[in-house]
Amino acid sequence: MKTKPNKLWIVVLVLGWLFDFLFWENAPGINFAIFWTACLLAAFYLLLSDGLRPHRSALYLIPLFGFFAAVTFIRAEPMTTFLAYTFTMFTLTILAVTYLGGRWMQYSLADYFAKLLGLAGSMIARPIAFSTEIRKEQAEAGVKPPRYNFMPVLRGLVIALPIVAIFAALLASADVVFGQRLDDFIELFKLDKLPEYIFRLIYILVIGYALAGIVLHASSESKDEKLVGVDKPVVPPFLGFVESAIVLGSVVALFTIFVVIQFRYFFGGATNINVEGYTYSEYARRGFGELVTVAFFALMMLLTLSAVTKRETETQRKTFSGLGVALVALLLVMLVSAYQRLNLYELAYGFSRLRTYTHVFLVWIGLLLVATIALEILRRERAFAFAMLIASFGFAASLPILNVDAFIVNQNIRRELSGNDVEDLDSQYFIQLSDDAIPPLVDALQTPTLPDSVHEKLAAALACIRYQRELSDREYSWQSFHFARLNADNALVSVKDVIDKFDIVDSDWPPRAIAPSGEEYPCSPYYYD
């Protein structure tokens, strides 16, 4: 990197300070998106000022970054925000390792592992190596060091402050007079928060150092000149075709027998639930986890065999591909079965977060299996990593688009209004949902055609939610601004007259919302999967 060292260090230290300014004693909100957007802009500034232009394919990651960064302050549902945080940083990580080369779509799993390992190494060692290299070049060119260099002073202060603080504390304990003078000194210069300031200074420097390593890595190690396994396989094929065909054929035969025997129960629907005396819950849940586990490990087995099996003739290649396609097709049937069971469970008991996650996950893993079949037929097994990456991005993006908590509210209320008599609406479950659930709850409450019984349940749930929110007296700064919180506050204000009619009794646990009819509704949510 040709940029001046001081310029690099000033930029990354400003970013470290920005992190402290945005996050210290502030709840997550818009600050996360602001910080990482600032990091992205600063990195582009440093790299472009050195004439290092990004590859066009690397720029495709920026819209993904923008989407997930926005989700962090738009949605409040925990899994959605966790994935948004994760994929915001993951897109920036991919951008850093492929900035100049842009071949991230061609990476194999081994490439991703090697690239991420290299980036981690650069975050630790490259800033030191860069500074050493710059000093060496300047010495060889006869350039005198600047007369005023603040970096040694800063490093000395950072090292000295915690050491002096420790010795001062020990000496203060050893001598009362010294301890009193030390207290007076601290009070005079307002140094009572000195340990906090030292801690914050240290993590600002650590963050700046790590960001410098990332920028330096992007400037020199992101060319993608050679990908792992393109010229020579990472693990040369060592397993004979016969052995591999026996393994695959045996598993295919087992899966075929299972599908044939269970076909009636896979797709018989509610009419077959009690054929063997199963209840709704037992039928819907029995074996669901096992089917998904089988699908995952069978897919891993196929990919492993594909990498290590010798296929020396065209017949062997076609036979292996045929067995692989048959295996994946049977896995798709099993996943359709799992999806059908989940539908029955949701029909009987409504939606929960876990059921909604699983619903979306099954769709994307099904699409991944279809892609696996296509790649096997086209003999593009290396592209499986990209297919898996797309499926991961798709799953993470589907949750905020779906709006999980709002979806749960709408689906469960619709199920109640449809007259399903398996289990009544569990309005208590709404209490544990995030701020995303409040606007749809208010919308449903304001629906004129809502039956009185459902109206009362929703109003009681909103009364409990407002009560729980009022228990927290935390004030949020602008750094913690969140659209979900703002929308929830506005929605609750719009139905204040309705929920004011409910009295909250909190003399014992759990608190209860007392409806005008006299009905009591506990404000303690019931957790279920």
Beta strands, then each sheet from edge to edge (+ up, - down):
strand 1: 503-505
strand 2: 512-514
strand 3: 520-522
sheet 1: 1+ 2- 3+
end
